[in-house]
Amino acid sequence: MKYIIILLSIVCSSLASSFEFAWQSDLSTKESKTIEDYFNLLPSRFINCEGAQFGHYDSAEKRAKIIKHKDLKNGFLEFNRGSQIVLFKDRINKKDIIGIQSGKCGSGSNCPAINGFYTVENNQWIEINHVTPFKQSLTDAFYSDDICPYYDLPRYGLRVKLINELSEKSFREMTWKKDKFVFDE
């Protein structure tokens, strides 16, 4: 009985610690990760659900082909058609916070948009809404008949614009302050 419990523990821990593809496991063990490392660790559906179904993102080489701009120094990467992934440093809790905007607000697409802030813990992507001033998802906070919101993540600086895709105009801005965002007044 003791051996069965130990075996089950090993199997469960190995399942919880795996990523989508075997090649991602080496990246996951790096102590300090770049924004490109996080991009390569993204679940394929975060990049584009339709392409993910057909294996378009199942290797680092395939993912490299969709990178439009890469700025490792500033922790910024743009991919596909204007999707962004940005690295913020939580200086208080010593964690990496990854901002992702993929698919703007999702209108006119079969794929749901990804607009959020994440950490990677035990090789799982966890959305963390508590770092935003509105403490919930962007869609839950602002979506309406008149607003289809998405994040415009910064290449330079720490200011994130909240954009209405219907008008392509910013309706709020927030700035990263050590461990969370605060609204600009």
Contacts in CASP RR format, 6 or more apart in sequence:
PFRMAT RR
TARGET T0000
AUTHOR 0000-0000-0000
METHOD contacts of the structure
MODEL  1
MKYIIILLSIVCSSLASSFEFAWQSDLSTKESKTIEDYFNLLPSRFINCE
GAQFGHYDSAEKRAKIIKHKDLKNGFLEFNRGSQIVLFKDRINKKDIIGI
QSGKCGSGSNCPAINGFYTVENNQWIEINHVTPFKQSLTDAFYSDDICPY
YDLPRYGLRVKLINELSEKSFREMTWKKDKFVFDE
16 122 0 8 1.000
16 123 0 8 1.000
16 124 0 8 1.000
17 28 0 8 1.000
17 122 0 8 1.000
17 123 0 8 1.000
18 25 0 8 1.000
18 123 0 8 1.000
19 25 0 8 1.000
19 28 0 8 1.000
19 41 0 8 1.000
19 123 0 8 1.000
20 43 0 8 1.000
20 44 0 8 1.000
21 58 0 8 1.000
21 59 0 8 1.000
23 59 0 8 1.000
23 60 0 8 1.000
24 40 0 8 1.000
24 41 0 8 1.000
27 33 0 8 1.000
27 37 0 8 1.000
27 40 0 8 1.000
27 41 0 8 1.000
28 41 0 8 1.000
28 120 0 8 1.000
28 123 0 8 1.000
30 37 0 8 1.000
33 41 0 8 1.000
33 96 0 8 1.000
34 72 0 8 1.000
34 75 0 8 1.000
34 87 0 8 1.000
35 70 0 8 1.000
35 71 0 8 1.000
35 72 0 8 1.000
35 75 0 8 1.000
35 76 0 8 1.000
35 77 0 8 1.000
35 85 0 8 1.000
35 86 0 8 1.000
35 87 0 8 1.000
35 98 0 8 1.000
36 67 0 8 1.000
36 70 0 8 1.000
36 72 0 8 1.000
36 77 0 8 1.000
38 85 0 8 1.000
38 87 0 8 1.000
38 96 0 8 1.000
38 98 0 8 1.000
38 120 0 8 1.000
39 63 0 8 1.000
39 67 0 8 1.000
39 77 0 8 1.000
39 79 0 8 1.000
39 85 0 8 1.000
40 60 0 8 1.000
40 63 0 8 1.000
41 120 0 8 1.000
42 57 0 8 1.000
42 85 0 8 1.000
42 100 0 8 1.000
42 125 0 8 1.000
43 52 0 8 1.000
43 125 0 8 1.000
44 51 0 8 1.000
44 52 0 8 1.000
44 55 0 8 1.000
44 56 0 8 1.000
44 57 0 8 1.000
44 58 0 8 1.000
45 52 0 8 1.000
45 111 0 8 1.000
46 100 0 8 1.000
46 102 0 8 1.000
46 114 0 8 1.000
46 125 0 8 1.000
47 57 0 8 1.000
47 63 0 8 1.000
47 66 0 8 1.000
47 79 0 8 1.000
47 80 0 8 1.000
47 83 0 8 1.000
47 102 0 8 1.000
48 56 0 8 1.000
48 57 0 8 1.000
48 80 0 8 1.000
48 102 0 8 1.000
48 103 0 8 1.000
48 111 0 8 1.000
49 110 0 8 1.000
49 111 0 8 1.000
49 112 0 8 1.000
50 110 0 8 1.000
50 111 0 8 1.000
51 57 0 8 1.000
55 62 0 8 1.000
56 62 0 8 1.000
57 63 0 8 1.000
57 66 0 8 1.000
63 79 0 8 1.000
66 79 0 8 1.000
66 80 0 8 1.000
67 77 0 8 1.000
67 78 0 8 1.000
67 79 0 8 1.000
68 78 0 8 1.000
68 79 0 8 1.000
68 80 0 8 1.000
68 82 0 8 1.000
69 76 0 8 1.000
69 77 0 8 1.000
69 78 0 8 1.000
69 155 0 8 1.000
70 76 0 8 1.000
70 77 0 8 1.000
70 78 0 8 1.000
71 77 0 8 1.000
71 155 0 8 1.000
74 155 0 8 1.000
74 156 0 8 1.000
74 157 0 8 1.000
75 86 0 8 1.000
75 87 0 8 1.000
76 84 0 8 1.000
76 85 0 8 1.000
76 86 0 8 1.000
76 87 0 8 1.000
76 153 0 8 1.000
76 154 0 8 1.000
76 155 0 8 1.000
76 156 0 8 1.000
77 84 0 8 1.000
77 85 0 8 1.000
77 86 0 8 1.000
78 84 0 8 1.000
78 155 0 8 1.000
79 85 0 8 1.000
80 102 0 8 1.000
80 103 0 8 1.000
81 103 0 8 1.000
82 103 0 8 1.000
83 100 0 8 1.000
83 101 0 8 1.000
83 102 0 8 1.000
83 103 0 8 1.000
84 99 0 8 1.000
84 100 0 8 1.000
84 101 0 8 1.000
84 102 0 8 1.000
84 151 0 8 1.000
84 152 0 8 1.000
84 153 0 8 1.000
85 98 0 8 1.000
85 99 0 8 1.000
85 100 0 8 1.000
85 101 0 8 1.000
85 153 0 8 1.000
86 98 0 8 1.000
86 99 0 8 1.000
86 153 0 8 1.000
86 154 0 8 1.000
86 155 0 8 1.000
87 96 0 8 1.000
87 97 0 8 1.000
87 98 0 8 1.000
87 99 0 8 1.000
88 96 0 8 1.000
88 97 0 8 1.000
88 98 0 8 1.000
88 99 0 8 1.000
88 117 0 8 1.000
88 158 0 8 1.000
88 176 0 8 1.000
89 95 0 8 1.000
89 96 0 8 1.000
89 97 0 8 1.000
90 96 0 8 1.000
90 97 0 8 1.000
90 131 0 8 1.000
90 178 0 8 1.000
90 179 0 8 1.000
91 178 0 8 1.000
91 179 0 8 1.000
92 178 0 8 1.000
92 179 0 8 1.000
93 179 0 8 1.000
95 119 0 8 1.000
96 119 0 8 1.000
96 120 0 8 1.000
97 117 0 8 1.000
97 118 0 8 1.000
97 119 0 8 1.000
97 128 0 8 1.000
97 131 0 8 1.000
98 117 0 8 1.000
98 118 0 8 1.000
98 119 0 8 1.000
98 120 0 8 1.000
99 116 0 8 1.000
99 117 0 8 1.000
99 118 0 8 1.000
99 151 0 8 1.000
99 153 0 8 1.000
100 114 0 8 1.000
100 115 0 8 1.000
100 116 0 8 1.000
100 117 0 8 1.000
100 118 0 8 1.000
101 113 0 8 1.000
101 114 0 8 1.000
101 115 0 8 1.000
101 116 0 8 1.000
101 150 0 8 1.000
101 151 0 8 1.000
101 152 0 8 1.000
101 153 0 8 1.000
102 113 0 8 1.000
102 114 0 8 1.000
102 115 0 8 1.000
103 109 0 8 1.000
103 111 0 8 1.000
103 113 0 8 1.000
103 114 0 8 1.000
103 150 0 8 1.000
104 113 0 8 1.000
104 148 0 8 1.000
104 150 0 8 1.000
104 163 0 8 1.000
104 165 0 8 1.000
105 113 0 8 1.000
105 115 0 8 1.000
105 139 0 8 1.000
105 143 0 8 1.000
105 148 0 8 1.000
105 149 0 8 1.000
105 150 0 8 1.000
105 165 0 8 1.000
106 112 0 8 1.000
106 113 0 8 1.000
106 148 0 8 1.000
106 150 0 8 1.000
106 165 0 8 1.000
107 148 0 8 1.000
107 165 0 8 1.000
107 166 0 8 1.000
113 139 0 8 1.000
113 150 0 8 1.000
115 137 0 8 1.000
115 138 0 8 1.000
115 139 0 8 1.000
115 149 0 8 1.000
115 150 0 8 1.000
115 151 0 8 1.000
116 127 0 8 1.000
116 129 0 8 1.000
116 137 0 8 1.000
116 138 0 8 1.000
116 151 0 8 1.000
117 127 0 8 1.000
117 128 0 8 1.000
117 129 0 8 1.000
117 131 0 8 1.000
117 132 0 8 1.000
118 125 0 8 1.000
118 126 0 8 1.000
118 127 0 8 1.000
118 128 0 8 1.000
119 125 0 8 1.000
119 126 0 8 1.000
119 128 0 8 1.000
120 126 0 8 1.000
127 137 0 8 1.000
129 135 0 8 1.000
129 136 0 8 1.000
129 137 0 8 1.000
130 180 0 8 1.000
131 179 0 8 1.000
131 180 0 8 1.000
131 181 0 8 1.000
132 138 0 8 1.000
132 141 0 8 1.000
132 174 0 8 1.000
132 180 0 8 1.000
132 181 0 8 1.000
133 174 0 8 1.000
133 180 0 8 1.000
133 181 0 8 1.000
133 182 0 8 1.000
133 183 0 8 1.000
134 141 0 8 1.000
134 142 0 8 1.000
138 149 0 8 1.000
138 150 0 8 1.000
138 151 0 8 1.000
138 162 0 8 1.000
139 149 0 8 1.000
141 149 0 8 1.000
142 149 0 8 1.000
142 162 0 8 1.000
142 171 0 8 1.000
143 149 0 8 1.000
146 164 0 8 1.000
146 166 0 8 1.000
147 164 0 8 1.000
147 166 0 8 1.000
147 171 0 8 1.000
148 164 0 8 1.000
148 165 0 8 1.000
148 166 0 8 1.000
149 162 0 8 1.000
149 163 0 8 1.000
149 164 0 8 1.000
149 165 0 8 1.000
149 171 0 8 1.000
150 162 0 8 1.000
150 163 0 8 1.000
150 165 0 8 1.000
151 160 0 8 1.000
151 161 0 8 1.000
151 162 0 8 1.000
151 163 0 8 1.000
152 160 0 8 1.000
152 161 0 8 1.000
152 162 0 8 1.000
152 163 0 8 1.000
152 170 0 8 1.000
153 160 0 8 1.000
154 160 0 8 1.000
158 175 0 8 1.000
158 176 0 8 1.000
158 177 0 8 1.000
159 173 0 8 1.000
159 174 0 8 1.000
159 175 0 8 1.000
159 176 0 8 1.000
159 184 0 8 1.000
160 173 0 8 1.000
160 174 0 8 1.000
160 175 0 8 1.000
160 176 0 8 1.000
160 181 0 8 1.000
161 170 0 8 1.000
161 172 0 8 1.000
161 173 0 8 1.000
162 170 0 8 1.000
162 171 0 8 1.000
162 172 0 8 1.000
162 173 0 8 1.000
162 174 0 8 1.000
163 169 0 8 1.000
163 170 0 8 1.000
163 171 0 8 1.000
164 170 0 8 1.000
164 171 0 8 1.000
172 183 0 8 1.000
172 184 0 8 1.000
173 183 0 8 1.000
173 184 0 8 1.000
174 181 0 8 1.000
174 182 0 8 1.000
174 183 0 8 1.000
174 184 0 8 1.000
175 181 0 8 1.000
175 182 0 8 1.000
175 184 0 8 1.000
END
